[in-house]
Amino acid sequence: MTTHPATRPPRRPRTVGGACDPAGRHPRHPRTACAGVGAGAPTADPRALASRFAHQLVEVLTGARPSGQLMRHTSLDGYGQLASLVRTGALRRGGAADRPRLGPVHDRSPSPDAVEACVRVDLGRRHHMVAFRLEQRGPAGQWQCTAVEAR
């Protein structure tokens, strides 16, 4: 029986004109695909942003994710509050089987560049509340967490 070497499928041709770049250039990294497109670029949906950040924040507070992963998404004061909550064990799990269950994220926007949100976290038979504030900061308008509370 003769074995044939594995053949690769033919390469797909590159499309002309990228989704974000009218000149058709393709960025080397996916994060830069739509960065700096211009003033007409759509901004991130604050509700979806608050929901994603709530999940990541709860993972940090329960110890499933290292707090350093949120460092670039928090201000200096916000990271200090987060580190303090991690040190004191604000959301400790009762056992290995206790997985955090998040309720709906309730958010409000006191201004166009700020979102305040809270979420109920169930850990076994215990219930906790986590509240945080996100603000758009810097020349690029990056969203950063500026305050965190957990009870």
Secondary structure, DSSP 8 states (H G I E B T S, - for coil): ---------------SS-SS-TT----SSGGGSSTT--TTS----HHHHHHHHHHHHHHHHTTSS-GGGGGGGB-HHHHHHHHHHHHHTTT--SSTT---EE---EEEEEETTEEEEEEEEEETTEEEEEEEEEEEETTTTEEEEEEEEE-
